[in-house]
Amino acid sequence: MSEPALSVVDLVKRYDQVTAVDHLSFSIERGELFGLLGPNGAGKTSTIRALMGIVPADEGTVRILGDLPSNVRGRIGYLPEERGLYAKQRLLEVLVFLAQLKGLDVDTAHQNALTWLERVDLHDRAQDKISELSRGMQQKAQLVATLVHDPDLVILDEPFQGLDPMNVNLVKEILHELQSRGKTIALSSHQMNLVEELCDRIVLINHGRAVLYGSVAEIKRRYAERTVRLRTSVGADALAAVLGAENVEDRNGVKIVHLADREPRDLLRLLLDADIEIQSYEVATAPLQDVFVAAVRSEAV
Amino acid sequence: MKRMLVIASHEFRVNVRRPAYIIFTVAVPIIGLVFLLVSALLGGDMDRIFISGLDADSAPIGIVDHSGVFTPLLPGWEEQVILYADEQAAREALRSERITTMLIVSAGYMESGEVAYSTNESGLRKQVALESDRVRSLFVEHLTRDALSADVRERILESPTYVELDAVTGEPAVNGEGDAWFADMMVAYFFGILLIMSVFTASGYLLQGVAEEKDSRVVEIVISSVSPYELLTGKVLGLGALGLLQVVIWLVAAYALSGGAQGMLGVSFSFTARPEVMVLSLVYFILGFGMYAALMGAASALGTTQQESQKSASVFSMIAALPLFLASGLMQNPNSMLYRVLSWIPLTAPTTMLMRLPMATVPTADIIGSIVLTAASLPLVLWLAGEIFRMGLLMYGKRLTMPEIWRALRNRS
């Protein structure tokens, strides 16, 4: 198998006395949609800048597409969190310029830009000045600027910021398209539902360190509260008689059963054996949102 | 390298369409042309046109003569001088504007030299009214009426017609012809100023451009594609080409106009007759632009807003513009010690030399010294600017302080 699309080993970035990135390691496989998460000020932007080679790292190694970041700049697409385009210049002209900076020749740059503008429904605004575009349009234009040179690795910092639901869907579609074409995507976002929906794996950064790292499903399972949500016609008392009173809770008609040291399948067998009627039986998982909050909180202590 | 050229051509294309640039570039030759045409229409005496605004008109002068010097008037003065018997009558004429100036020549004039006067003129014209050639002739002719022959009187009245010979060769020096010295000086002076302005405007575009890129955050994307050094160098190249285009247009126009001036007015501008002035002007333009553009780049990356950047840049602009502030002395003697010293300091050399060159023959030592020193310090300035540029580029919230810059530079080298 080829090298990962991106690998970070023991990355350290310091600003004066502040250590923004503290021995951070993770890697992103090719073709993966990877989530780069963390609260504000956790060191995400510093990490991205350091791994793009925009600011020099103090320690550690970064490999992108099997090479040094500075050698593969043309194959990376980067959408910064704080972003903008040349306000007084025309949309198409700006896109062609940025694509040329990535190493494309003028004709290809031109062609790609027009294709992408068509894709995001901005083709009729190609000759407009950036400042004449609405905020949502500018957001789409920035995404196009990130993708216009057909990069193999795409790093998107808060790509959904300021988008209406229609455009959120458009961006999601584009991300899926990119992934189906074998592109690797690193995504940073505060919208946990979207991360949960889109990403295969994540790293959660706090205080410059990786707090959580792995597949979304596994992390959610690891952080679940070990409860089962049970719907049944049997009353809480009857359940308590079988499972022990301390393990059963009634929340608006749904019985929350704490697993204690049991496994979910053992609990189910126990209930069946006791001939308890079951309408639904669901092993609870925590939403990524809660996992995020819990992980960051436990760090703070 | 390729990316640097992409940046250079982008900078050039974006800025060449600026209305201010187009207007400035085109307006200078047009103003020159208009000036030339107006001069030609007004009779071709360039100095006259410069000073004509100050010349008192030719309304007669009233004289109340108690001394007898002006009585009777010599033939030929009746049109220009009116003698009044008493002050009352003269003042009446002054009030009715038959005359603009009245002189009261006292009885003791020959001893005291005192002449009282009243005039309707004001400001500079007041001085000119009394010190004009006409008034001088009036006094000299009447005072010497029978004592001197006409040609002696003329030699007294008119300064010699000087013909300059080169100090070394003894050949006639290439110089403005005859009375055109003043026009020649002014044109040369303004020409130097124009080139300096071109340096300042082009490097000002750089400052503005970087500040805008920082402000709109587009710099984040740009800097993920190219190194700060490539970005700065690309910008300097692109805007340098922009300034150079402007200067070349002006140089061509200057040649064309000076040809026109010679044809229409019989006046030649000394500096256009020296091709080395043109060539050296280009050299100093390039050196000067490289210098200031690099410093502007550094300054632009330092500030968090355009205003702040401009403030940091103004330190450099002030130093570079120093020769402009000292221009009055420069007109008196372009080769004085002060300007020679300024020519040897890299930061002021280009501006000083751009002004000195058209105005005088500059010592060869100054030319070589200023070019060598400036060219030698240019790589250092570019490197320094590049480092500061790199550091400042991604700082938005906060200004870089001098100690921070110093520490970072020491770490790098």
Contacts between the chains, C-beta under 8 A, distances in Angstrom:
chain1	res1	chain2	res2	distance
A	49	B	394	7.2
A	52	B	224	5.2
A	54	B	220	7.6
A	54	B	223	5.5
A	54	B	224	5.8
A	54	B	394	6.7
A	55	B	394	6.7
A	70	B	227	7.8
A	73	B	224	6.8
A	73	B	225	5.7
A	73	B	226	7.7
A	74	B	225	7.6
A	76	B	224	7.1
A	78	B	220	7.6
A	78	B	221	6.6
A	78	B	224	4.4
A	80	B	217	6.6
A	80	B	220	3.8
A	80	B	221	6.5
A	80	B	224	7.7
A	82	B	217	4.6
A	82	B	220	6.6
A	82	B	396	7.5
A	83	B	217	5.3
A	83	B	218	7.6
A	83	B	220	6.4
A	83	B	221	7.1
A	84	B	215	7.9
A	84	B	216	3.5
A	84	B	217	4.3
A	84	B	218	5.2
A	85	B	216	6.7
A	85	B	218	5.4
A	85	B	221	8.0
A	86	B	14	7.8
A	86	B	212	7.4
A	86	B	213	7.6
A	86	B	216	6.8
A	86	B	218	5.8
A	87	B	212	7.6
A	87	B	216	5.8
A	88	B	212	7.9
A	89	B	14	6.4
A	97	B	6	7.2
A	97	B	10	5.0
A	98	B	221	6.3
A	98	B	222	7.6
A	98	B	225	7.1
A	100	B	3	7.9
A	100	B	6	4.5
A	100	B	10	7.9
A	101	B	3	5.7
A	101	B	6	5.9
A	101	B	7	7.3
A	101	B	222	6.6
A	101	B	225	4.0
A	101	B	226	5.8
A	102	B	225	5.4
A	103	B	2	7.4
A	103	B	3	7.5
A	145	B	221	6.4
A	146	B	221	7.7
